[in-house]
């Protein structure tokens, strides 16, 4: 296995690229929490511990998938927001019905 050093130009091009992934994780986690909370409001039988655990799962799922696909534009952020909010709503709806 051979390793090659990056050129200065390549270093400049990749500098700060992790910020896009961090932004994607933040947007995904926020949207997952929002989606879960909007659907969990209908679940009157939920205990505080189950709500906390399901909310954590929604945030983690949104953040993980948001970090995989970094935010590159406002349209991408809005698209990720809607997908992660939907995912959180599904987790909230399913946990309220005892599916998982």
CORGIZI-V146108 format. One record per residue. RES is the residue in one small letter. PSI is psi as a letter, one per 30 degrees, with the letter a starting at -180 (none if undefined). OMEGA is omega in whole degrees, 0 to 359 (* if undefined). D_FIRST is the distance of its C-alpha to the first C-alpha in Angstrom with 1 decimal. Layout:
# CORGIZI-V146108
res	psi	omega	d_first
RES	PSI	OMEGA	D_FIRST
RES	PSI	OMEGA	D_FIRST
This chain:
# CORGIZI-V146108
res	psi	omega	d_first
x	k	181	0.0
x	k	176	3.8
x	k	179	6.7
x	k	178	10.0
x	k	178	13.3
x	k	174	15.9
x	l	180	19.0
x	e	179	22.3
x	e	179	23.5
x	e	178	20.6
x	e	180	21.3
x	e	181	24.9
x	e	183	24.4
x	f	182	22.5
x	k	178	24.8
x	g	182	27.0
x	f	180	25.5
x	f	179	25.7
x	e	178	29.5
x	e	177	29.7
x	e	178	28.1
x	e	177	30.5
x	e	177	33.4
x	e	178	32.6
x	e	180	32.5
x	e	180	35.8
x	e	180	37.5
x	e	179	36.3
x	e	178	37.5
x	e	181	40.8
x	e	177	41.4
x	e	177	40.7
x	e	180	43.2
x	e	180	45.7
x	e	179	45.5
x	e	184	45.9
x	e	178	48.8
x	e	179	50.6
x	f	181	50.5
x	f	179	51.1
x	f	180	54.4
x	f	183	55.9
x	j	183	55.0
x	f	185	58.0
x	g	184	57.1
x	k	175	53.8
x	l	180	53.6
x	e	180	52.0
x	e	179	49.2
x	e	177	48.3
x	e	180	48.5
x	e	181	46.2
x	e	181	43.6
x	e	176	43.8
x	e	178	43.6
x	e	178	40.5
x	e	180	38.9
x	e	179	39.9
x	e	181	38.5
x	e	180	35.2
x	e	179	34.8
x	e	181	35.7
x	e	181	33.4
x	e	180	30.4
x	e	175	30.9
x	e	180	31.8
x	e	179	28.7
x	e	180	26.5
x	j	184	28.5
x	l	178	29.1
x	k	180	32.5
x	f	180	32.6
x	l	177	36.3
x	e	178	39.6
x	e	177	39.9
x	e	178	36.6
x	e	179	37.8
x	e	177	41.1
x	e	178	39.5
x	e	179	37.3
x	e	181	40.4
x	e	179	42.3
x	e	181	39.7
x	e	176	39.1
x	e	177	42.8
x	e	179	43.4
x	e	178	40.8
x	e	178	42.5
x	e	178	45.9
x	e	178	44.8
x	e	179	43.6
x	e	181	46.9
x	e	181	49.0
x	e	179	47.4
x	e	176	47.6
x	f	180	51.2
x	f	180	52.0
x	g	180	50.2
x	e	178	47.5
x	none	*	44.8
